[in-house]
Amino acid sequence: MAISKELLEILVCPLCKQPVELKPDGSGLKCVACKRVYPIRDDIPVMLVDEAVIEPE
């Protein structure tokens, strides 16, 4: 089961409050501003700053 479009529309980065986008491989949600990637585990986004990794563009 993938992340629903409706959920993606309301999720934002907990740190900078900017929108997040699903990574092409579906492994996480990437903030459009600060480039943090929040993992997706068992189809559940883990929106915790401590769990995120900063990924270059």
C-alpha positions in Angstrom: 0.0 0.0 0.0 1.4 3.3 -1.0 1.1 6.7 0.7 -2.1 8.3 -0.3 -2.2 11.5 -2.3 -4.4 13.1 0.3 -1.9 12.3 3.1 1.0 13.8 1.0 -1.0 17.0 0.5 -1.2 17.6 4.2 2.2 16.4 5.4 4.9 18.9 6.0 8.5 18.8 7.4 8.2 19.0 11.2 11.3 21.2 11.3 10.8 23.9 8.6 7.1 23.3 7.9 7.7 23.0 4.1 6.0 20.4 1.9 7.5 16.9 1.5 7.6 14.8 -1.6 7.7 11.1 -2.0 11.1 9.9 -3.2 11.1 8.1 -6.6 12.0 4.8 -5.0 9.3 5.2 -2.3 11.7 4.8 0.6 11.0 8.1 2.2 9.5 11.6 2.1 11.9 14.4 1.2 11.5 18.0 2.4 11.6 20.4 -0.6 13.4 23.1 1.5 15.8 21.5 4.0 16.3 18.2 2.1 15.7 16.0 5.1 14.4 12.6 4.2 11.9 11.0 6.6 11.8 7.2 6.3 8.7 5.2 5.5 8.4 2.0 7.6 5.6 -0.5 7.0 3.8 2.1 4.9 3.9 4.7 7.7 5.9 7.9 7.4 8.1 8.4 10.4 8.0 12.2 10.6 10.5 12.6 13.4 13.5 15.0 13.0 15.8 12.6 14.8 14.9 9.8 12.3 15.6 12.0 9.2 18.8 12.2 7.2 19.9 15.2 5.2 20.3 14.2 1.6 22.0 16.3 -1.1 19.9 17.2 -4.2 
